[in-house]
Amino acid sequence: DFCRALAAAVFNDDKAVKYTPLSAKVRFTALTSGEVDVLPRNTTWTMSRDADFGEFIGVNYYDGQGFMVPTSLGVSSALELDGAAVCTNTGTTTELNVADYFRANNLNYTVVAFEKADEVVSAYDAGRCDVYTTDRSGLAAQRTKLAKPDDHIVLPEIISKEPLGPLVRHGDSQWGDIGRWTLNCMINAEEAGITQANVGDMGTSADPNIKRILGTEGDLGAKIGLDNAFCANIIAAVGNYGESYDRNVGPDTPLKLERGVNALWSKGGLLYAPPQR
């Protein structure tokens, strides 16, 4: 949806996107080499990555790393995983987080790493490891691919902070501005009550905030090289942040993820976008 929103912002056509599938291991090379303009996938924002690979433009999902195990393993806590074989992806923050967690708790483990997520799922489902670890949202998604999803549980521990978000190359300020305000638009629209269904009617609103968001007043879009109606085009194409969340990962999807900390700040969450003014 973020890619579609970018395309709607730039071209007023949410299908004007070239998608390039990338593994975690090669994603940063693709960005820094110019193969892709924006890296929108589930990448954790860290200081080293911000310095080495590109400019993060916001957080579109607040996550944390967890552990999934077969119920047959008979454990209810990650503190019971001494001696476990742990499956994960190479080229991710999960390897370092696992090492930190097990060392801090004096637990032994063996890492079984693969480049592609599907390889990790297959290995775990085949019993090549005892534990699958990644971001908890990822665990929810990968659990649906298992032969018997109900035979596996996600343990309660969250062992890291994983603010996920898109990034652009260093020095590419125009794509940075466009990506940043695409995300901010979707968050601000949800806060203002602007939806895919009512965005047309909201265009006649007398509310100054809504007028600025939808571009019926001011020239905010032009300041970043876009049509002033860029945000209205985004919402018409993909909806606001909440609509995108519910459609892709929310309680009524196979992932069944509640909003939690990804709710708006006004509803007890962490989502907070700078004002469009």
C-alpha positions as a printed NumPy array, in Angstrom:
array([[  0.   ,   0.   ,   0.   ],
       [  2.854,   2.419,   0.696],
       [  4.206,   1.875,  -2.822],
       [  0.738,   2.432,  -4.264],
       [  0.4  ,   5.578,  -2.159],
       [  3.712,   6.899,  -3.497],
       [  2.554,   6.288,  -7.054],
       [ -0.746,   8.036,  -6.356],
       [  1.129,  11.008,  -4.895],
       [  3.5  ,  11.35 ,  -7.854],
       [  1.414,  10.167, -10.831],
       [ -2.173,  10.091,  -9.508],
       [ -2.039,   6.428, -10.537],
       [ -1.515,   3.862,  -7.79 ],
       [ -0.551,   1.215, -10.365],
       [  2.441,   3.188, -11.708],
       [  4.945,   1.204,  -9.648],
       [  7.805,  -1.135, -10.504],
       [  8.126,  -3.73 ,  -7.741],
       [ 11.532,  -5.347,  -7.193],
       [ 11.497,  -8.386,  -4.872],
       [ 14.556,  -8.3  ,  -2.596],
       [ 15.901, -10.49 ,   0.185],
       [ 16.964,  -8.904,   3.458],
       [ 20.596,  -9.561,   2.544],
       [ 20.618,  -7.543,  -0.706],
       [ 18.013,  -4.853,   0.002],
       [ 20.48 ,  -2.128,   0.996],
       [ 22.731,  -2.795,  -2.005],
       [ 19.722,  -2.375,  -4.29 ],
       [ 18.951,   0.979,  -2.687],
       [ 22.462,   2.432,  -2.591],
       [ 23.213,   1.281,  -6.17 ],
       [ 20.142,   3.021,  -7.55 ],
       [ 18.322,  -0.171,  -8.54 ],
       [ 15.364,   1.049,  -6.458],
       [ 14.395,   4.591,  -5.462],
       [ 12.651,   3.755,  -2.214],
       [ 13.024,   0.747,   0.089],
       [  9.564,   0.404,   1.628],
       [  9.795,  -3.077,   3.156],
       [  9.933,  -4.05 ,   6.829],
       [ 13.335,  -2.55 ,   7.636],
       [ 14.242,  -1.679,  11.219],
       [ 15.458,   1.886,  11.713],
       [ 18.777,   1.773,  13.57 ],
       [ 21.56 ,   4.304,  13.97 ],
       [ 24.078,   2.263,  11.977],
       [ 21.678,   1.692,   9.097],
       [ 20.731,   5.362,   9.059],
       [ 24.429,   6.241,   8.798],
       [ 25.501,   3.506,   6.384],
       [ 22.672,   2.865,   3.947],
       [ 20.19 ,   5.695,   3.619],
       [ 17.751,   8.151,   5.122],
       [ 14.787,   6.724,   6.997],
       [ 11.693,   8.796,   6.358],
       [  9.418,   7.633,   9.164],
       [  8.015,   4.653,  11.021],
       [  5.03 ,   2.888,   9.509],
       [  4.937,  -0.004,  11.995],
       [  6.23 ,  -0.269,  15.556],
       [  7.255,  -3.843,  16.164],
       [  9.401,  -6.   ,  18.427],
       [ 11.197,  -9.302,  18.019],
       [  9.646, -12.454,  19.378],
       [  9.881, -16.241,  19.281],
       [  7.591, -18.881,  17.811],
       [  7.815, -22.514,  18.91 ],
       [  5.87 , -25.737,  18.361],
       [  3.474, -26.441,  21.207],
       [  5.068, -29.896,  21.348],
       [  8.283, -28.275,  22.625],
       [  6.478, -27.756,  25.924],
       [  7.805, -24.28 ,  26.756],
       [  5.897, -21.141,  27.703],
       [  8.766, -18.661,  27.986],
       [ 11.868, -17.773,  25.989],
       [ 13.838, -18.272,  29.202],
       [ 13.237, -22.015,  28.74 ],
       [ 15.052, -22.141,  25.387],
       [ 18.503, -23.112,  26.653],
       [ 20.224, -25.257,  24.017],
       [ 17.671, -24.494,  21.308],
       [ 18.359, -24.342,  17.577],
       [ 17.03 , -20.978,  16.373],
       [ 15.997, -20.273,  12.767],
       [ 16.254, -16.726,  11.419],
       [ 17.156, -14.57 ,   8.401],
       [ 20.668, -13.467,   7.549],
       [ 21.278,  -9.752,   7.055],
       [ 18.763,  -8.69 ,   9.701],
       [ 18.796,  -7.241,  13.2  ],
       [ 17.294, -10.479,  14.514],
       [ 20.651, -12.287,  14.613],
       [ 22.208,  -9.647,  16.85 ],
       [ 19.126,  -9.426,  19.05 ],
       [ 19.099, -13.202,  19.571],
       [ 22.778, -13.182,  20.474],
       [ 22.241, -10.357,  22.971],
       [ 19.198, -11.999,  24.562],
       [ 20.693, -15.453,  24.983],
       [ 24.015, -14.085,  26.271],
       [ 22.302, -11.747,  28.743],
       [ 20.286, -14.66 ,  30.119],
       [ 23.156, -17.187,  30.132],
       [ 21.426, -19.426,  27.605],
       [ 23.119, -21.542,  24.947],
       [ 21.752, -21.736,  21.419],
       [ 22.631, -22.604,  17.835],
       [ 21.653, -20.253,  15.016],
       [ 20.321, -21.711,  11.76 ],
       [ 20.262, -18.815,   9.275],
       [ 18.859, -18.512,   5.754],
       [ 18.805, -15.651,   3.259],
       [ 15.118, -15.825,   2.318],
       [ 12.125, -15.802,   4.645],
       [ 10.455, -18.717,   2.855],
       [ 13.58 , -20.806,   3.461],
       [ 13.363, -20.053,   7.181],
       [  9.676, -21.04 ,   7.277],
       [ 10.339, -24.29 ,   5.424],
       [ 13.248, -25.207,   7.699],
       [ 11.264, -24.467,  10.847],
       [  8.198, -26.359,   9.602],
       [ 10.409, -29.325,   8.736],
       [ 11.81 , -29.428,  12.268],
       [ 15.342, -28.334,  11.407],
       [ 15.202, -25.905,  14.342],
       [ 13.272, -25.57 ,  17.577],
       [ 12.491, -21.868,  17.378],
       [ 11.656, -19.301,  14.711],
       [ 12.516, -15.715,  15.58 ],
       [ 11.743, -12.481,  13.776],
       [  9.54 ,  -9.423,  14.337],
       [  6.231, -10.406,  15.911],
       [  4.278,  -9.124,  12.914],
       [  6.454, -11.354,  10.741],
       [  5.791, -14.327,  12.994],
       [  2.049, -13.757,  12.613],
       [  2.407, -13.701,   8.844],
       [  4.725, -16.709,   8.586],
       [  2.625, -18.765,  10.987],
       [ -0.165, -18.805,   8.384],
       [  2.208, -20.621,   5.979],
       [  2.887, -23.541,   8.295],
       [  1.342, -26.945,   7.616],
       [ -0.447, -26.843,  10.989],
       [ -0.492, -23.212,  12.237],
       [ -2.463, -24.09 ,  15.372],
       [  0.372, -26.36 ,  16.528],
       [  2.626, -23.338,  17.078],
       [  2.567, -20.467,  19.567],
       [  4.306, -17.1  ,  19.864],
       [  5.999, -16.768,  23.247],
       [  5.185, -13.67 ,  25.353],
       [  8.671, -12.12 ,  25.424],
       [  9.437,  -9.123,  23.209],
       [ 13.224,  -8.784,  23.16 ],
       [ 13.815,  -5.66 ,  21.082],
       [ 12.5  ,  -2.41 ,  19.676],
       [ 11.873,  -2.71 ,  15.928],
       [ 10.617,   0.563,  14.428],
       [  9.977,  -0.425,  10.82 ],
       [  9.917,   2.086,   8.011],
       [ 10.855,   3.07 ,   4.47 ],
       [ 14.136,   4.702,   3.481],
       [ 15.744,   6.459,   0.523],
       [ 19.354,   6.961,  -0.565],
       [ 21.48 ,   9.541,   1.225],
       [ 21.241,  12.855,  -0.588],
       [ 17.992,  12.024,  -2.395],
       [ 15.986,  14.666,  -0.622],
       [ 13.163,  14.824,  -3.164],
       [ 12.237,  11.166,  -2.786],
       [ 12.756,  11.64 ,   0.937],
       [ 10.245,  14.488,   1.055],
       [  7.731,  12.638,  -1.102],
       [  7.98 ,   9.434,   0.931],
       [  7.887,  11.232,   4.272],
       [  4.794,  13.242,   3.409],
       [  3.074,  10.278,   1.804],
       [  3.283,   8.476,   5.149],
       [  2.395,  11.614,   7.112],
       [ -0.581,  12.221,   4.838],
       [ -2.023,   8.789,   5.59 ],
       [ -1.589,   9.256,   9.344],
       [ -2.938,  12.824,   9.37 ],
       [ -5.911,  11.762,   7.256],
       [ -6.87 ,   9.09 ,   9.772],
       [ -6.609,  11.594,  12.608],
       [ -8.79 ,  14.068,  10.708],
       [-11.409,  11.44 ,   9.867],
       [-10.688,  11.481,   6.133],
       [-11.326,   8.07 ,   4.551],
       [-11.309,   6.524,   1.111],
       [-15.102,   6.671,   1.175],
       [-15.512,  10.316,   2.191],
       [-12.428,  12.011,   0.704],
       [-14.499,  13.5  ,  -2.112],
       [-17.034,  15.025,   0.248],
       [-14.3  ,  16.211,   2.618],
       [-12.925,  18.343,  -0.212],
       [-15.677,  20.877,   0.523],
       [-14.918,  21.028,   4.25 ],
       [-14.425,  24.445,   5.823],
       [-11.971,  23.019,   8.368],
       [ -8.587,  24.684,   7.682],
       [ -6.65 ,  21.534,   8.657],
       [ -8.643,  19.343,   6.282],
       [ -8.347,  21.925,   3.513],
       [ -4.548,  21.886,   3.849],
       [ -4.375,  18.088,   3.985],
       [ -6.482,  17.712,   0.842],
       [ -4.829,  20.627,  -0.97 ],
       [ -7.911,  22.747,  -1.468],
       [ -6.055,  25.541,   0.31 ],
       [ -2.371,  26.475,   0.149],
       [  0.462,  25.129,  -1.98 ],
       [  1.999,  22.401,   0.188],
       [  2.183,  19.856,  -2.619],
       [  4.047,  22.248,  -4.888],
       [  6.683,  22.73 ,  -2.187],
       [  7.83 ,  19.115,  -2.696],
       [  7.237,  18.955,  -6.443],
       [  3.767,  17.409,  -6.346],
       [  0.234,  18.426,  -7.201],
       [ -1.434,  20.191,  -4.302],
       [ -4.038,  17.414,  -4.272],
       [ -1.383,  14.719,  -3.742],
       [ -2.74 ,  13.699,  -0.347],
       [ -6.325,  13.545,  -1.613],
       [ -5.09 ,  11.317,  -4.445],
       [ -3.364,   9.027,  -1.931],
       [ -6.461,   8.633,   0.233],
       [ -8.699,   8.076,  -2.797],
       [ -6.364,   5.299,  -3.966],
       [ -5.401,   3.454,  -0.774],
       [ -7.229,   5.069,   2.144],
       [ -5.778,   6.429,   5.364],
       [ -3.271,   4.623,   7.598],
       [ -5.941,   2.895,   9.652],
       [ -7.739,   1.611,   6.559],
       [ -4.476,   0.288,   5.123],
       [ -3.599,  -1.363,   8.457],
       [ -6.974,  -3.049,   8.82 ],
       [ -6.951,  -4.273,   5.229],
       [ -3.48 ,  -5.812,   5.375],
       [ -2.72 ,  -6.937,   8.929],
       [ -5.676,  -6.016,  11.131],
       [ -7.985,  -8.119,  13.32 ],
       [-10.138,  -9.238,  10.373],
       [ -7.173, -10.562,   8.355],
       [ -5.386, -13.906,   8.78 ],
       [ -2.679, -12.063,  10.776],
       [ -5.236, -10.736,  13.302],
       [ -2.963,  -7.974,  14.635],
       [ -4.588,  -5.422,  16.919],
       [ -3.467,  -1.816,  16.493],
       [ -1.741,  -1.698,  19.902],
       [  1.128,   0.785,  19.855],
       [  0.387,   1.409,  16.167],
       [ -2.776,   3.273,  17.074],
       [ -2.879,   7.046,  16.772],
       [ -1.323,   9.001,  19.619],
       [ -4.805,  10.336,  20.402],
       [ -5.973,   6.755,  20.971],
       [ -3.117,   5.595,  23.17 ],
       [ -0.67 ,   4.582,  20.441],
       [  2.621,   5.941,  19.127],
       [  1.526,   7.198,  15.697],
       [  2.044,  10.93 ,  15.456],
       [  2.64 ,  12.845,  12.234],
       [  3.872,  16.444,  11.848],
       [  1.11 ,  18.8  ,  10.74 ],
       [  0.537,  19.665,   7.099],
       [  0.715,  23.404,   7.287]])
